[in-house]
Amino acid sequence: ARFDVSVVDAGDFDADDLCALPRGSLVALVLATYTDGTPTTSAARLFEWLQWEADRPRAGNLLRAVHFAVFGLGNSEYPRAHYNVVGRRTDRYMHALGAQRLRPRGEGDEQRDILGAFATWRRGVVAAVAALGGAGGGGGGGDGSG
């Protein structure tokens, strides 16, 4: 199957674009956590927006039209309270905003096989999208087979 795919750097995040995605779109977020439990500089605005909106009264309806999947990148040498916290919170915020979780959150650890963990997560996402019959919005025109 073919899917329309857009890859957007978190630094180019636009809340209006995210909220205007067509019903059935998939948002796949791959986000790293810094040592102190914060998002990368490029992902900070996206993370802060998700956190802000997840605490507002309209939260449960804002992203109800989309499916989502999150893969967090971290390092288990960080303090336990900071390990992969950006991915974990992003998953929680997306769910609070009404988005439908496509797959359980994936986590990669820099101290272990991070590429293998990502490949396993990606295969699960691709299979889940195929099972949905090709949920997808966006532009671009790519092949979602990965």
Secondary structure, 3 states (H helix, E strand, C coil): CCECCCCCCHHHCCHHHHHCCCCCCEEEEEEEECCCCCECHHHHHHHHHHHHHHCCCCHHHHCCCCEEEEEEEECCCCCHHHCCHHHHHHHHHHHHCCCEECCCCEEEECCCCHHHHHHHHHHHHHHHHHHHCCCCCCCCCECCCC
